[in-house]
Amino acid sequence: MVKVAQPKRRKHIPQRTCVVCRSTADKRSLVRLVRVADEGVVLDLTGKRNGRGAYLCDQPACWDRALATDVLAKALRTTLSDTDRERIRAARPNENNEQRKED
């Protein structure tokens, strides 16, 4: 009996969706915001923090819309406080940084 070499399997890359623009991308390229009971809404840079999470892409327009509308609050099933909004606004990617990356 001859063994046949199996082709290498590609590693599975988890896909997530931006709650604002609904674009799908790999999990590591999106920013996760998580609702934590005692801290409110915080950024989860590890992607492993316990709590209800929602993802935003790196487009500044998505961050602006997430802050201006209640789409993020609905996704996290909470109401965003002023402190939460300031925390999210501070983490918002700048358009200038995006242009520098492209050059």
Phi, psi and omega in degrees: 000126183259131177277135179261132180294128179277140176292148180293136178276139175286144179290138179289131178246114182297139179252140177227163184241135174293132184287344182266299185268353177063022176278144181259135179211171178290152188304321184288341181272351178257159179258130181261131172251137185230141176269119179246138187303314186265349183245349184087214180265123182228161175283141178243094183285337180276334182078013184235003184289143179289143177132172180284128185242157174216150184247143174234141177280181186270010178280126180301330179296323178294319179294318179298316181292325178296325179281326185279328182251183180258019181297321179289320178297322178292319180295324180270354180056052180205176170253137181277127176278171177297323178296318178298315181296321178293320179297318179290318179298324179292331182270356183299132177290143180272148177294327180295321179294323180293320180293324180292324179295324182287330183289000000 
